[in-house]
Amino acid sequence: MEITEILRKGIVTEKTVKLQARNQYTFEVALQANKIDIRRAVEQLFKVKVVSVNVMRMPGKPKQIRQRGAAPRPVEAREWKKAIVTLAEGESIDALKA
């Protein structure tokens, strides 16, 4: 799996901005990616030293599609994976700074 396939996008919310003060950055990653793949991808892409990686599977939320003249029908929920990467002291990723 290539680096661009492993790291989908960086997540920037109020909570993740607070984590950036503690040198932790949050990414949406591929479902097949493991901690070792994520560590290597972040180190190669951003040229930083990764101390630890925490990974979570986020359950998808069920949705309903509503169309004019038809009954609402449920859509299958899509799950995704989130990784919180802790960097070494003094390192930072400027692309995700808010």
Summary of the structure (lengths in Angstrom):
residues: 98
radius of gyration: 16.6
end to end distance: 28.9
largest distance: 58.5
contacts: 239
relative contact order: 0.27
helix: 27%
strand: 34%
